[in-house]
């Protein structure tokens, strides 16, 4: 589980994650995805997360020195600060860029509906 950060539209939300640790860990990053639906430009409807530390180089930034705790912190940071220039969800990304109020409203509503306690 990961908690939505304070002062984000995910605040007070509790999000379930699936973490699959491969046999070659820490030489290969764990596979992490959201099981709880989340309205976010970098997380798709299947819960897949677009985050460089979850991928091996050269495209990714995974290093064996990273651990699951670091990854969860990176995911929390991504939740607080989406990267609209590397989206998995183009429509949510353009909403984030061009109509931030609507994005915040939708993200809050999704959090209440899917991640509320």
ROSE-4610 file (N, C-alpha, C; in Angstrom, 1 decimal, always signed):
// ROSE-4610
residu = [X/X/X/X/X/X/X/X/X/X/X/X/X/X/X/X/X/X/X/X/X/X/X/X/X/X/X/X/X/X/X/X/X/X/X/X/X/X/X/X/X/X/X/X/X/X/X/X/X/X/X/X/X/X/X/X/X/X/X/X/X/X/X/X/X/X/X/X/X/X/X/X/X/X/X/X/X/X/X/X/X/X/X/X/X/X/X/X/X/X/X/X/X/X/X/X/X/X/X/X/X/X/X/X/X/X/X/X/X/X/X/X/X/X/X/X/X/X/X/X/X/X/X/X/X/X/X/X/X/X/X/X/X/X/X/X/X/X/X/X/X/X/X/X/X/X/X/X/X/X/X/X/X/X/X/X/X/X/X/X/X/X/X/X/X/X/X/X/X/X/X/X/X/X/X/X/X/X/X/X/X/X/X/X/X/X/X/X/X/X/X/X/X/X/X/X/X/X/X/X/X/X/X/X/X/X/X/X/X/X/X/X/X/X/X/X/X/X/X/X/X/X/X/X/X/X/X/X/X/X/X/X/X/X/X/X/X/X/X/X/X/X/X/X/X/X/X/X/X/X/X/X/X/X/X/X/X/X/X/X/X/X/X/X/X/X/X/X/X/X/X/X/X/X/X/X/X/X/X/X/X/X/X/X/X/X/X/X/X/X/X/X/X/X/X/X/X/X/X/X/X/X/X/X/X/X/X/X/X/X/X/X/X/X/X/X/X/X/X/X/X/X/X/X/X/X/X/X/X/X/X/X/X/X/X/X/X/X/X/X/X/X/X/X/X/X/X/X/X/X/X]
num = [1/1/1/2/2/2/3/3/3/4/4/4/5/5/5/6/6/6/7/7/7/8/8/8/9/9/9/10/10/10/11/11/11/12/12/12/13/13/13/14/14/14/15/15/15/16/16/16/17/17/17/18/18/18/19/19/19/20/20/20/21/21/21/22/22/22/23/23/23/24/24/24/25/25/25/26/26/26/27/27/27/28/28/28/29/29/29/30/30/30/31/31/31/32/32/32/33/33/33/34/34/34/35/35/35/36/36/36/37/37/37/38/38/38/39/39/39/40/40/40/41/41/41/42/42/42/43/43/43/44/44/44/45/45/45/46/46/46/47/47/47/48/48/48/49/49/49/50/50/50/51/51/51/52/52/52/53/53/53/54/54/54/55/55/55/56/56/56/57/57/57/58/58/58/59/59/59/60/60/60/61/61/61/62/62/62/63/63/63/64/64/64/65/65/65/66/66/66/67/67/67/68/68/68/69/69/69/70/70/70/71/71/71/72/72/72/73/73/73/74/74/74/75/75/75/76/76/76/77/77/77/78/78/78/79/79/79/80/80/80/81/81/81/82/82/82/83/83/83/84/84/84/85/85/85/86/86/86/87/87/87/88/88/88/89/89/89/90/90/90/91/91/91/92/92/92/93/93/93/94/94/94/95/95/95/96/96/96/97/97/97/98/98/98/99/99/99/100/100/100/101/101/101/102/102/102/103/103/103/104/104/104/105/105/105/106/106/106/107/107/107/108/108/108/109/109/109/110/110/110/111/111/111/112/112/112/113/113/113/114/114/114/115/115/115/116/116/116/117/117/117]
x = [+0.9/+0.0/+0.9/+0.4/+1.1/+0.0/+0.4/-0.5/-0.4/-1.5/-1.4/-0.8/+0.1/+0.8/-0.1/+0.3/-0.4/-0.3/-1.3/-1.4/-1.3/-1.7/-1.9/-3.3/-3.8/-5.2/-5.4/-4.3/-4.4/-4.4/-4.4/-4.3/-5.4/-5.1/-6.1/-6.4/-5.9/-6.1/-5.1/-5.6/-4.7/-4.8/-3.6/-3.5/-2.8/-3.4/-2.8/-1.9/-0.7/+0.3/+0.5/+0.9/+1.4/+2.9/+3.7/+5.1/+5.6/+6.2/+6.7/+8.3/+8.9/+10.4/+10.9/+11.7/+12.2/+13.4/+13.7/+14.7/+16.1/+16.3/+17.6/+17.7/+16.7/+16.7/+18.0/+18.8/+18.6/+19.2/+19.6/+20.2/+19.1/+17.9/+16.7/+15.7/+15.0/+14.1/+12.8/+12.2/+10.9/+9.8/+8.8/+7.7/+6.7/+6.3/+5.3/+4.2/+3.0/+1.8/+0.8/-0.1/-1.2/-2.3/-2.9/-4.1/-5.3/-5.1/-6.2/-6.2/-7.3/-7.3/-6.9/-6.1/-5.6/-5.6/-6.0/-6.1/-4.8/-3.9/-2.6/-2.0/-1.3/-0.8/+0.3/+1.0/+2.0/+1.7/+0.4/-0.1/-1.3/-1.2/-2.3/-3.4/-4.5/-5.6/-5.3/-4.2/-3.8/-2.9/-2.7/-1.8/-0.3/+0.0/+1.5/+2.0/+3.2/+3.8/+4.9/+4.9/+6.0/+7.0/+8.0/+9.0/+10.4/+11.4/+12.7/+13.3/+13.2/+13.8/+13.2/+12.1/+11.5/+12.0/+12.9/+13.4/+14.9/+15.4/+16.8/+17.4/+18.7/+19.4/+19.4/+19.5/+19.8/+18.6/+17.4/+16.2/+15.8/+16.2/+15.8/+17.0/+16.7/+17.7/+17.8/+17.3/+17.5/+18.9/+19.3/+20.6/+20.4/+21.3/+21.2/+21.2/+21.8/+21.8/+20.5/+19.5/+18.2/+17.4/+16.5/+15.7/+14.2/+13.4/+11.9/+11.4/+12.0/+11.7/+11.9/+13.1/+13.4/+12.4/+12.1/+11.1/+9.8/+9.3/+8.0/+8.1/+9.2/+9.4/+9.3/+10.0/+9.9/+8.5/+7.8/+6.4/+5.5/+5.8/+5.1/+5.4/+6.7/+7.1/+6.4/+6.4/+5.7/+4.2/+3.6/+2.2/+2.0/+3.0/+2.9/+3.3/+4.2/+4.7/+4.7/+3.5/+3.5/+4.5/+4.8/+5.7/+4.8/+4.2/+3.3/+4.0/+5.3/+6.1/+6.5/+6.1/+6.4/+5.2/+4.0/+2.8/+2.5/+1.7/+1.1/-0.3/-0.9/-2.3/-2.3/-2.3/-2.2/-3.3/-4.5/-5.6/-5.5/-5.1/-4.9/-3.7/-2.7/-1.5/-1.8/-2.6/-3.0/-3.9/-4.8/-5.6/-4.7/-3.7/-2.8/-2.1/-1.6/-0.9/-1.8/-3.0/-3.8/-5.0/-5.4/-6.6/-6.4/-5.4/-4.9/-6.1/-7.0/-8.1/-9.0/-9.3/-10.1/-9.3/-8.0/-7.2/-7.3/-7.1/-7.1/-8.5/-9.6/-10.9/-11.1/-10.8/-10.9/-10.1/-8.8/-7.9/-8.5/-9.0/-9.6/-10.8/-11.7/-12.9/-12.5/-11.5/-11.1/-10.5/-9.8/-9.2/-10.3/-11.3/-12.4/-13.1/-13.4/-14.1/-13.4/-12.1/-11.4/-10.4/-9.9/-8.9/-9.3/-10.6/-11.1/-11.1/-11.1/-11.0/-12.4]
y = [-1.2/+0.0/+1.2/+2.2/+3.5/+4.6/+5.6/+6.6/+7.8/+8.5/+9.7/+10.8/+11.6/+12.6/+13.8/+14.4/+15.7/+16.7/+17.5/+18.6/+18.1/+16.9/+16.4/+16.0/+15.8/+15.3/+13.9/+13.2/+11.8/+11.8/+12.9/+13.0/+12.2/+11.4/+10.6/+9.3/+9.1/+7.9/+6.8/+5.6/+4.4/+3.6/+3.5/+2.8/+1.4/+0.4/-0.9/-1.1/-1.7/-1.9/-3.4/-3.9/-5.2/-5.1/-5.8/-5.8/-7.2/-7.4/-8.7/-8.6/-9.3/-9.3/-10.4/-10.0/-11.1/-11.8/-13.0/-13.9/-13.1/-12.3/-11.6/-10.3/-10.0/-8.8/-8.9/-7.9/-6.5/-6.1/-7.1/-6.8/-6.5/-6.7/-6.4/-5.7/-4.7/-4.0/-4.8/-4.6/-5.3/-4.7/-5.5/-5.0/-4.5/-3.2/-2.6/-2.0/-2.3/-1.7/-1.4/-0.4/+0.0/-1.0/-1.5/-2.3/-1.4/-0.3/+0.7/+1.6/+1.9/+2.8/+4.2/+4.9/+6.2/+7.1/+8.3/+9.3/+10.0/+9.6/+10.2/+10.0/+11.1/+11.0/+9.9/+9.5/+8.5/+7.1/+6.9/+5.6/+5.2/+4.1/+3.7/+3.0/+2.6/+2.0/+0.6/+0.0/-1.3/-1.2/+0.0/+0.3/+0.3/+0.2/+0.3/+1.7/+1.8/+3.1/+3.5/+4.7/+5.1/+5.9/+5.2/+5.8/+5.2/+6.0/+5.6/+4.5/+4.7/+3.8/+2.4/+2.2/+0.9/+0.1/+0.7/+0.1/+0.0/-1.1/-1.3/-0.2/+0.1/+1.0/+0.2/+0.8/+2.2/+3.1/+2.6/+3.4/+3.8/+3.0/+3.2/+3.6/+3.8/+4.3/+3.3/+2.1/+1.1/+0.8/+0.8/+0.4/-0.6/-1.6/-2.6/-1.9/-0.7/-0.1/+0.5/+0.5/+1.0/-0.2/+0.2/-0.9/-0.6/-1.4/-1.3/+0.0/+0.3/+1.5/+2.7/+2.8/+3.9/+4.0/+2.9/+2.9/+3.4/+3.0/+3.5/+5.0/+5.5/+7.0/+7.7/+7.1/+7.6/+7.7/+6.6/+6.6/+7.6/+7.8/+8.9/+10.3/+10.5/+11.7/+11.9/+10.9/+11.0/+11.3/+10.7/+11.0/+12.5/+13.1/+14.5/+15.4/+14.9/+15.7/+14.9/+14.8/+14.1/+14.7/+13.8/+14.2/+14.2/+15.3/+15.3/+15.2/+15.3/+15.1/+13.7/+12.8/+11.4/+10.6/+10.9/+10.3/+8.9/+8.1/+6.9/+7.2/+8.2/+8.6/+10.0/+10.1/+11.4/+12.4/+11.9/+12.8/+13.4/+12.6/+13.1/+14.0/+13.7/+14.6/+16.0/+16.0/+17.3/+18.1/+17.4/+18.0/+18.6/+17.8/+18.3/+19.6/+19.6/+20.7/+22.0/+21.7/+22.9/+23.2/+22.3/+22.6/+22.0/+22.5/+21.9/+21.8/+22.8/+22.7/+21.4/+21.2/+20.0/+18.7/+18.7/+17.5/+17.3/+18.3/+18.2/+17.7/+18.2/+17.8/+16.3/+15.9/+14.5/+13.6/+14.0/+13.1/+12.9/+14.0/+14.0/+13.0/+13.2/+12.3/+10.9/+10.6/+9.2/+8.6/+9.5/+9.1/+8.7/+9.6/+9.4/+8.1/+7.9/+6.8/+5.4/+5.4/+4.2/+3.9/+5.0/+4.8/+5.4/+5.7/+6.2/+5.1/+5.5/+4.5/+4.1]
z = [+0.0/+0.0/+0.0/-0.7/-0.7/-0.4/+0.4/+0.7/-0.2/-0.5/-1.3/-0.5/-1.1/-0.3/+0.1/+1.2/+1.6/+0.5/+0.4/-0.6/-2.0/-2.3/-3.7/-3.8/-5.0/-5.2/-4.7/-4.4/-3.9/-2.4/-1.7/-0.3/+0.4/+1.4/+2.2/+1.4/+0.2/-0.6/-0.1/-0.1/+0.1/-1.2/-1.8/-3.1/-2.9/-3.4/-3.4/-4.6/-4.3/-5.4/-5.5/-6.6/-6.8/-7.1/-6.3/-6.5/-6.7/-7.9/-8.2/-8.3/-7.4/-7.4/-8.2/-9.3/-10.2/-9.5/-10.0/-9.5/-9.5/-10.5/-10.7/-9.9/-9.0/-8.2/-7.3/-7.1/-7.4/-8.8/-9.6/-10.9/-11.9/-11.6/-12.4/-11.5/-12.0/-11.1/-10.9/-9.7/-9.5/-10.4/-10.7/-11.5/-10.5/-10.6/-9.7/-10.5/-10.1/-10.8/-9.7/-10.1/-9.2/-9.4/-8.3/-8.4/-8.2/-7.4/-7.2/-8.4/-9.0/-10.1/-9.7/-10.5/-10.2/-11.4/-11.3/-12.4/-12.4/-13.4/-13.4/-14.8/-15.3/-16.7/-16.9/-15.8/-16.0/-15.5/-15.2/-14.8/-15.6/-16.3/-17.3/-16.6/-17.3/-16.8/-16.2/-16.7/-16.2/-15.0/-14.6/-13.4/-13.6/-14.9/-15.3/-15.0/-14.6/-14.2/-15.1/-15.7/-16.5/-15.6/-15.2/-14.3/-14.6/-14.9/-15.3/-14.4/-13.1/-12.2/-12.2/-12.8/-12.9/-14.2/-14.9/-16.2/-16.1/-16.8/-16.9/-17.9/-17.7/-18.7/-20.0/-21.2/-21.4/-21.3/-21.5/-21.4/-20.0/-19.0/-17.7/-16.8/-15.5/-14.6/-13.4/-13.5/-12.5/-12.2/-10.9/-10.4/-9.3/-9.2/-8.1/-6.7/-6.6/-5.3/-4.8/-5.7/-5.4/-4.7/-3.9/-3.2/-3.3/-2.8/-3.0/-2.3/-1.1/-0.4/-1.2/-1.9/-2.7/-3.9/-4.5/-5.6/-5.1/-3.9/-3.4/-3.2/-2.7/-2.5/-3.9/-4.9/-6.3/-6.8/-6.5/-7.0/-6.3/-5.0/-4.3/-4.8/-5.2/-5.8/-7.1/-7.9/-9.2/-9.1/-8.0/-7.8/-7.5/-6.7/-6.3/-7.5/-8.3/-9.5/-10.7/-11.4/-12.7/-13.7/-14.6/-15.7/-17.0/-17.4/-18.5/-19.9/-19.9/-21.1/-21.4/-20.5/-20.8/-20.3/-21.0/-20.5/-21.0/-20.2/-20.6/-21.0/-20.5/-20.7/-21.3/-22.7/-23.4/-23.0/-22.9/-22.6/-21.2/-20.2/-18.8/-18.8/-19.6/-19.7/-20.2/-21.3/-21.8/-20.9/-20.2/-19.1/-18.0/-17.6/-16.6/-17.0/-18.3/-18.8/-19.1/-19.6/-20.1/-19.3/-18.4/-17.6/-16.2/-15.5/-14.2/-13.2/-13.2/-12.2/-12.5/-13.7/-14.1/-13.7/-14.0/-13.7/-12.2/-11.4/-9.9/-9.4/-10.0/-9.6/-10.0/-11.2/-11.6/-10.7/-10.5/-9.7/-8.2/-7.7/-6.3/-6.3/-7.3/-7.4/-7.6/-8.4/-8.6/-7.2/-6.5/-5.3/-4.3/-4.2/-3.2/-3.6/-4.9/-5.4/-5.2/-5.6/-5.7/-4.5/-3.9/-2.9/-1.5/-1.4/-0.1/+0.9/+2.2/+3.2/+3.7]
